[in-house]
């Protein structure tokens, strides 16, 4: 197995993407040192401890994003570090405390710990398309967004899109730090992540699908890129393992308006009570495209959106978030 005899670290291991990352790393034979905010909370740890290989090769640690040095012992002895820990909230009262500080300071705290550890060969940071697409460039059907795009912090502030600002500031700071320290760092920039849940709690992105199922009258006039959580976790591992991997990797199987998501769900589950009309009377926002070329260079064969939607619904049903 590719990971046999190798130790890696995953921060924020109880999260949606990170849980899948831990599962796939264990399956490849890696020993995983994983941080969680509270190792005594069964909702954060039970699903991880139940994974194949966890008994022998998963070690849980408590670490705080805002506490400098709290990742030192975690990354020590690891060849690779996967930094996924960062809050995901789209509605906040205090953006600085709830989003920006944990994302920005947390990323730098982890990278500082990595810089001290001679064992660390490569760091893979989970960023987001939130740090890619939010700028003043037009996004129309003929526009292809790729890894060269960066979100504009002033644009994010003007539009009060705080999650996007938090990811933009964190990624900017990470690249600056990595360059200064000569660190081998890669960022993974996924779009809206859906697919099966390993953790028992509802995460924000799977919640977007659940919100459509729970009988609202309307769907939002919004478009997103969509990608399966298994592809995202796999991309992290490929980015660590492939020597030539570098820079940023945008992940989106496709861009779809909410109307298309509802249409697909209706075709998959004709009996679900889904919204029939858009929340406003304006024309639908135009879709655009994400380049898949660089992501596919990692060997990622994207799971189709229809499959991801089905997996999400089945997982939400299985975990008791709704009954059909």
Residue, then its C-alpha position, 0 to 999 in steps of 0.5 A: x500500500x502506498x502509505x505503508x510506513x508513512x505518517x501524515x497529519x489531518x487537522x479538523x479531522x471530524x469535518x466532512x471532507x476531512x473524515x473522508x480524507x482520513x478514511x482514504x488515507x487509512x485505506x492506503x496504509x498511512x498512519x494518521x495523526x488527526x486533530x479534533x477540537x474535542x476528542x471527548x465528544x463522540x459526535x466528533x470521534x466515533x465515526x473516525x474510530x470506527x473506520x477500517x484501520x483506525x484501531x491500529x493507525x489513527x491517533x487523535x489529538x486535541x488542538x486549537x486553531x487560535x493557539x500558537x504552537x498547538x499543532x507542533x507535536x501533531x505535525x512532528x514526525x509527519x511527512x505530509x500535513x493536510x490542513x482542512x480545519x477552517x470554519x464554514x458558515x455563510x451567515x455570521x454575526x461577527x465575521x472577524x471572530x467566527x470566520x476570519x481569525x480561525x481561517x487566517x490565524x489558524x492556517x498560519x499557526x499550522x504552517x508555523x508548526x510545519x516550518x519547525x518540523x524537518x519531517x514535513x515534506x509537503x503541506x496540502x491546504x484545503x482552500x475553496x473556490x471562495x478564494x478563486x471566483x469572487x472578483x470583478x471579472x464577468x462570469x458568463x457561459x463562455x467564461x472559464x474560471x481556472x487556477x489563475x483566478x483569485x478573489x478580490x478581498x475589497x470586492x468581498x468586503x464591499x459585498x459582505x461575503x465574509x466566508x469568501x473573504x476568510x478563505x481569500x485572506x487565509x490563502x493569500x497569507x498561506x502562499x506568502x508564508x510558504x514562499x518566505x519559508x521555501x515550503x512545498x505547499x499545495x492548495x485544493x480549491x473545491x466548489x460546493x461539496x456534496x456526496x455521502x456523509x461519514x460524520x453524524x452531524x449535518x454540514x453546511x453544504x449537504x444542508x443545502x440539498x436537505x433544505x430543498x427536500x424539506x419542503x420550501x416553496x422556492x429555490x434560490x436564484x443562485x449558481x454553484x460549482x458542485x463536486x463529490x466529497x470523495x473526489x475532493x478527498x482523493x485530490x488531496x491525497x493525489x496532490x500529496x503523493x504525485x511529486x510534480x503536483x504544484x500550486x492550486x487545484x480547482x475542483x468542480x464537476x460542473x456549474x449548475x443553477x439551483x433550478x437544475x439541481x431541483x430538476x435532477x432531484x425531481x427526476x431521481x426522486x419523483x415523490x419528494x416535495x421539492x420547490x417549484x419556482x425560483x425565489x425571485x422573478x429575475x432572470x436566472x443567473x448565468x452559469x459559467x465554467x470551471x476548468x477541469x484540466x489541472x484537477x484531471x492531471x491528478x488522475x481525478x475522474x469526476x463523479x457526475x453531479x447526478x450520482x453525487x446528488x443521489x448519494x447525498x440524498x441517500x446518506x441524509x435519509x440513512x442518517x435520519x435527517x428526513x424520511x421519505 
